[in-house]
Amino acid sequence: MHFTFHLTNDCNMACKYCYVNGDAISTMSLETARRAVDLAAEIGGESLGIVFFGGEPLLKKELIYEIIDYCKWKEKGQNYGFHYKITTNGLLLDEEFIKYSLKENLFIALSFDGVQKAHDKMRVDKAGKGTYDRLVDKLPMLIDARPYAPVMMVVSPDTVKFYCESVIFLYEKGFKYIICSLDYSGAWTDDHMEILKREYKKLSKFYYERTISEEKFYLSPFEVKISSHINCDSYSSERCELGKKQVSAAPDGRLYPCVQFVGNSFYSIGNVLTGIDENKRQELFYRNEEEKESCKDCAVRKRCNHHCGCLNLQTTGNIDMVSPVLCAHERIVMPIADRLAETLYKKRNGMFIQKHYNDVFPLISMIEDKT
């Protein structure tokens, strides 16, 4: 179970990718945060994930320190333990915080959109100025301290032509875990989709060359789509479980089933003071689990991301309705990923086989890297 703490809906940027709804700036109090930790401990099992989110969570560094101190006090003598993650735009990232993250095992994920032409198109500060120049020099600092830090890259209609170039740029900067997502709510056209297909074909070549060279890296969505083919039956069981795997706590203490729902009171499933409304959580879970009418006859529905309630709400305003952009994307990426996987499998490429057919490969790989 992961508890996402939306420490504030304030941000030091004005990009369009902020998940928090509403105009009024609000900040989670320490009392609310402690009650959220208590609730996580009550319902979360032996391994409890605490994820710091925003707005921009590094605006509230002191609150992060206080929450982790409370978690450390809370877990003493118990049969559960907390682990921590933060997703940040990086503007306030510094050596002091990175040292702190190493001390407390706080995992850092960075939002960064690649080459300057792409990043500055969508990631601007409140003055409207691109933030690339203020971030690019911080990348070595993060990678040197945390070589497994993932970078989260968003691709919009305005930046899709830089997709492959941006992935290669991030890889050459030292990121080995590159997680790319489409801005599905963007104004995608048929022309944009043709560019997207071209970029995926170029990325397929890049993936092939790196894999043949036995280089370790992770590139989503290729990894996800390849896995969904190899493990088709089990992959369907890993679908979005709305409100089951993750609970998001808003600054005011309201609870939501996932990050995209924060601020939309209709989807609130409780409060840190009163706990989770199990009836509401179950209602949303089963509603989201029901197969979408438009997808019932689709041959690849078990491999598709159409079941993500967060994504559906973001793009269509309804967790039951799937965006046509998502369908178009899946039809583009799956055949390219499948051909790539087939080629590497036929070559019996060792890196590919280990990555996709050996469940303990991530652990073995990490041990190898450290020795």
Solvent accessible surface area in square Angstrom, and as a share of the most:
residue,aa,sasa,rsa
1,M,54,0.24
2,H,79,0.35
3,F,2,0.01
4,T,3,0.02
5,F,0,0.00
6,H,0,0.00
7,L,0,0.00
8,T,0,0.00
9,N,28,0.14
10,D,33,0.17
11,C,22,0.13
12,N,31,0.16
13,M,10,0.04
14,A,59,0.46
15,C,24,0.15
16,K,111,0.47
17,Y,34,0.13
18,C,62,0.37
19,Y,82,0.31
20,V,19,0.11
21,N,72,0.37
22,G,63,0.61
23,D,148,0.77
24,A,81,0.63
25,I,120,0.61
26,S,46,0.29
27,T,62,0.36
28,M,3,0.01
29,S,56,0.36
30,L,48,0.24
31,E,131,0.59
32,T,23,0.13
33,A,0,0.00
34,R,105,0.38
35,R,59,0.22
36,A,0,0.00
37,V,0,0.00
38,D,27,0.14
39,L,6,0.03
40,A,1,0.01
41,A,17,0.13
42,E,113,0.51
43,I,69,0.35
44,G,10,0.10
45,G,48,0.46
46,E,130,0.58
47,S,67,0.43
48,L,2,0.01
49,G,1,0.01
50,I,0,0.00
51,V,17,0.10
52,F,0,0.00
53,F,28,0.12
54,G,2,0.02
55,G,18,0.17
56,E,3,0.01
57,P,1,0.01
58,L,3,0.02
59,L,63,0.31
60,K,59,0.25
61,K,45,0.19
62,E,121,0.54
63,L,15,0.08
64,I,0,0.00
65,Y,43,0.16
66,E,76,0.34
67,I,1,0.00
68,I,0,0.00
69,D,81,0.42
70,Y,34,0.13
71,C,0,0.00
72,K,73,0.31
73,W,157,0.55
74,K,49,0.21
75,E,47,0.21
76,K,147,0.62
77,G,87,0.84
78,Q,101,0.45
79,N,124,0.64
80,Y,33,0.12
81,G,28,0.27
82,F,20,0.08
83,H,74,0.33
84,Y,15,0.06
85,K,65,0.27
86,I,0,0.00
87,T,26,0.15
88,T,2,0.01
89,N,12,0.06
90,G,0,0.00
91,L,15,0.07
92,L,66,0.33
93,L,4,0.02
94,D,54,0.28
95,E,109,0.49
96,E,126,0.57
97,F,1,0.00
98,I,6,0.03
99,K,136,0.58
100,Y,37,0.14
101,S,0,0.00
102,L,89,0.44
103,K,150,0.64
104,E,20,0.09
105,N,104,0.53
106,L,0,0.00
107,F,73,0.31
108,I,0,0.00
109,A,0,0.00
110,L,3,0.02
111,S,16,0.10
112,F,0,0.00
113,D,3,0.02
114,G,0,0.00
115,V,16,0.09
116,Q,76,0.34
117,K,117,0.50
118,A,3,0.02
119,H,1,0.00
120,D,39,0.20
121,K,117,0.50
122,M,24,0.11
123,R,14,0.05
124,V,31,0.18
125,D,17,0.09
126,K,133,0.56
127,A,97,0.75
128,G,53,0.51
129,K,134,0.57
130,G,18,0.17
131,T,0,0.00
132,Y,27,0.10
133,D,90,0.47
134,R,118,0.43
135,L,1,0.01
136,V,24,0.14
137,D,117,0.61
138,K,48,0.20
139,L,2,0.01
140,P,69,0.43
141,M,46,0.20
142,L,1,0.01
143,I,23,0.12
144,D,118,0.61
145,A,31,0.24
146,R,27,0.10
147,P,68,0.43
148,Y,53,0.20
149,A,0,0.00
150,P,10,0.06
151,V,0,0.00
152,M,53,0.24
153,M,4,0.02
154,V,28,0.16
155,V,3,0.01
156,S,1,0.01
157,P,17,0.11
158,D,74,0.38
159,T,6,0.04
160,V,1,0.00
161,K,111,0.47
162,F,28,0.12
163,Y,1,0.01
164,C,7,0.04
165,E,79,0.35
166,S,1,0.01
167,V,0,0.00
168,I,55,0.28
169,F,35,0.15
170,L,0,0.00
171,Y,22,0.08
172,E,135,0.60
173,K,78,0.33
174,G,19,0.18
175,F,0,0.00
176,K,72,0.30
177,Y,77,0.29
178,I,3,0.02
179,I,53,0.27
180,C,8,0.05
181,S,56,0.36
182,L,12,0.06
183,D,4,0.02
184,Y,25,0.09
185,S,58,0.37
186,G,14,0.13
187,A,85,0.66
188,W,27,0.10
189,T,69,0.40
190,D,119,0.62
191,D,106,0.55
192,H,42,0.19
193,M,22,0.10
194,E,106,0.47
195,I,46,0.23
196,L,0,0.00
197,K,71,0.30
198,R,116,0.42
199,E,0,0.00
200,Y,1,0.00
201,K,105,0.45
202,K,93,0.39
203,L,3,0.01
204,S,18,0.12
205,K,133,0.56
206,F,12,0.05
207,Y,1,0.00
208,Y,60,0.23
209,E,69,0.31
210,R,55,0.20
211,T,1,0.00
212,I,72,0.37
213,S,61,0.40
214,E,90,0.40
215,E,55,0.25
216,K,61,0.26
217,F,13,0.05
218,Y,71,0.27
219,L,3,0.02
220,S,11,0.07
221,P,16,0.10
222,F,2,0.01
223,E,6,0.03
224,V,50,0.29
225,K,8,0.03
226,I,1,0.00
227,S,36,0.23
228,S,0,0.00
229,H,105,0.47
230,I,45,0.23
231,N,62,0.32
232,C,44,0.26
233,D,117,0.61
234,S,60,0.38
235,Y,31,0.12
236,S,30,0.19
237,S,76,0.49
238,E,110,0.49
239,R,47,0.17
240,C,28,0.17
241,E,53,0.24
242,L,3,0.02
243,G,2,0.02
244,K,63,0.27
245,K,98,0.42
246,Q,49,0.22
247,V,0,0.00
248,S,0,0.00
249,A,0,0.00
250,A,5,0.04
251,P,13,0.08
252,D,94,0.49
253,G,1,0.01
254,R,98,0.36
255,L,0,0.00
256,Y,4,0.01
257,P,2,0.01
258,C,23,0.14
259,V,24,0.14
260,Q,28,0.12
261,F,0,0.00
262,V,2,0.01
263,G,43,0.41
264,N,51,0.26
265,S,66,0.42
266,F,130,0.54
267,Y,12,0.05
268,S,22,0.14
269,I,0,0.00
270,G,19,0.19
271,N,40,0.20
272,V,3,0.01
273,L,125,0.62
274,T,117,0.68
275,G,11,0.11
276,I,27,0.14
277,D,68,0.35
278,E,82,0.37
279,N,127,0.65
280,K,46,0.19
281,R,25,0.09
282,Q,58,0.26
283,E,106,0.48
284,L,3,0.02
285,F,27,0.11
286,Y,139,0.53
287,R,77,0.28
288,N,1,0.01
289,E,57,0.26
290,E,124,0.56
291,E,45,0.20
292,K,8,0.04
293,E,136,0.61
294,S,97,0.63
295,C,9,0.06
296,K,97,0.41
297,D,145,0.75
298,C,53,0.32
299,A,104,0.81
300,V,52,0.30
301,R,87,0.32
302,K,100,0.42
303,R,22,0.08
304,C,9,0.06
305,N,53,0.27
306,H,2,0.01
307,H,16,0.07
308,C,26,0.16
309,G,0,0.00
310,C,16,0.09
311,L,15,0.08
312,N,0,0.00
313,L,22,0.11
314,Q,72,0.32
315,T,30,0.18
316,T,42,0.24
317,G,53,0.51
318,N,48,0.24
319,I,0,0.00
320,D,58,0.30
321,M,107,0.48
322,V,16,0.09
323,S,5,0.03
324,P,105,0.66
325,V,26,0.15
326,L,0,0.00
327,C,46,0.27
328,A,20,0.16
329,H,7,0.03
330,E,6,0.03
331,R,160,0.59
332,I,18,0.09
333,V,0,0.00
334,M,8,0.03
335,P,57,0.36
336,I,8,0.04
337,A,0,0.00
338,D,39,0.20
339,R,131,0.48
340,L,8,0.04
341,A,10,0.08
342,E,90,0.40
343,T,60,0.35
344,L,0,0.00
345,Y,84,0.32
346,K,142,0.60
347,K,115,0.49
348,R,148,0.54
349,N,13,0.07
350,G,38,0.36
351,M,15,0.07
352,F,2,0.01
353,I,46,0.23
354,Q,73,0.33
355,K,40,0.17
356,H,24,0.11
357,Y,106,0.40
358,N,41,0.21
359,D,142,0.73
360,V,81,0.47
361,F,25,0.11
362,P,88,0.56
363,L,110,0.55
364,I,70,0.36
365,S,14,0.09
366,M,77,0.34
367,I,94,0.48
368,E,97,0.43
369,D,78,0.40
370,K,149,0.63
371,T,141,0.82
